[in-house]
Amino acid sequence: WNIWTRCFNGLVTARRGDIPLGLGILHEALEQASDARLLPRFLFLQGEQALYLGRTGEVELALDSVDQMLVRCAARDEGWYMAELSRIKGELMLAGDARNAEANAEKLFVQSLDEARGQGALFWELRTTTSLARLWQKNGRRAEAGVLLRPIHARLTEGYATADARAAQALLEELPT
């Protein structure tokens, strides 16, 4: 758990804006975890690590990492994180320069949304819907983005101060009612 805590501290450091330092802490702690990093409790941290690697331009490395996690989750029947991994992969596709990145990302977001809804995972649903609505807004589908995001955000009964709820609210304020 000490190693997990160090990983989490690396993630918090990255989220607070010092991405290189946070990724360094996270990478070092995951290396120290050795095979324990394959435990389910490390999935979230590795997913976030991939997302931040993409933000630093290491998109291919991040995509490889997500693909490995998806295979591992499927093999171990650890579906609880599949929706978020699909969303992260979509975000990474958008950060890269691959052909058809937006179309592929949209497919991943729709897949993620289906998985989240199937699990009743409102948090993953909110994150994915925000990602998809942001993509639609960028592509001139602003009204559709609002129609998609508004009911998900309205289902929140708590957690309005979380970064995800605030990001959804900020996006909604940019979209037509």
N, C-alpha and C positions, 0 to 999 in steps of 0.2 A: 504494500500500500504506500510505502514511502516513495517508491519509484513512480507510482501512479500520481501521487501528489506533486512530484516534480514535473511530470508531464503536464498536469493541469495548470501548474504555475506558468509553464512555458506557453500554454494556450492563452492564459489570461494576459500575459505579457504581449503576445501577438495581437490579441483583440484590443488592447489599449493603445496600439499603434506602433510598437517596436517589433515589427514582424521579423526582421533578421535575428534579433536576440531571442525572441520567443521561439522561433523555429529551431535555433541552436539548442536551447534548453530542452525542447521537446524531443529533438532528434537524439541528443545525448542520453536522455532518460529512457527512450524507447530502445536504444542500443543496449543499455544496462539491463533492461527487462528481459532480454534474450527471448527464449521461447514463451515466456509469460505474456509477451505482447500479443500473442495469439488468442489470449483469453477475451471473452466478450466485453469485459469492462474497458478494454483498450480500444475497441472499435471506434467509438466516438472520437477519441483523441486522434487516432490515425486518420479518420475522415476529415477532421478539421485541419490536421497537418497537410493533407493533400490540397484542401481548399486554399490554404495560405501559400503553399508551394506554387500553386497556379498564379496567385497574385504577385509572386516575385518573378514570374516568367518561366518557371520550371513546369510548364504545362504537361509535357510528355511524361516526365517522371511522376507527376501527380496522377495522370490518367492511368499509368501502369499500376500505381499503388492502389487506386480505386478498383481497377479491374481485378487485381489479386484479392482484394477484400470481398468483392462481389462473388467471386468463385468460392472463396472460403466460407462465406455466409451461406451460400446455396448448398455447399457440401455438408455443412454442419446443421442445416435447417435453422439458422439464426436469422429469421425473417424480420425481427424487430427493427433492424437498421437498414434494410434494403431500400426502403423509400428514400431515406436521406442520402444513401450512397448514390442512388440514381439521380437525385437532384444535384448533388455535388458534381457528378460526372457531367451533367448538363451545363452547369456553371463553368466547368473546366473547358468544355467544348467551345463555349462562347469566348473564353479567354484565349483560346488558341487560334491558329490561322488555317485550320482544315477547311476543305471545300464542304459546303452544305452544313456548316457548323450550326447555323440557326435552326435549320430543319431537324437535324439530329438532336439538338438540345431540346427542342420542343417535344419531340417524341419521348425523350427521357423524362421531361417534366410531366407529361401526361401519364407515363408509366408510373412515375413516383406518386402522382396524385391518386391513381387507382389503388396502388399499394397502401398508401396512407389511409384512404377512405375505407378500404377493406379491413384494416386493422382498427379503425376508429381512433386513429392517432392524429388528433387535432393539431398538435404542435408541428408535426411533419407536414400536414396538410397546409397549414398556414405558411410555412417556409416555402413549400413548393409552389403554392398559388401565388405568392409574392414574386417568386422567380419567373413564373410563366407570365404573370401580368406585366412585369417589367419588360419582358421580351416583346409581348404584344404591343405595349405602349411604344416601344422603340420602332416597331414596324407599322405604326399608324392605326393600330387596332385598339385605340384608347377606350372606346365604349365597351367593347368586349372584355377588356382587362378589368374595368370597373365592375361589370356584371359578374365576372368570375370571383374577384377578390372580396367584394362587399359582403356577401352572405357568410363567407368563412370568417372574416374579421368580426362580424356581428355575433357569431356563435361564441366568441370568447366571453368567459364569465370571470376571468381573473388574469393576472399576468400582463396587464396593460403597460406596465413600466419596462417590460423586457425589450431587448433590442429588436427582436423579431416583430413584436406587436407594434412597436414604434415605427419600424421600417414599413410595415404594411399600412399603418395610418398615414404616414408621410406620402406614400405612393397614392393612396386613395384621395388625398387632398389635391393631387395633380390630375386626377382623372375626372371625367364628367360624371354627374350624378344621374 
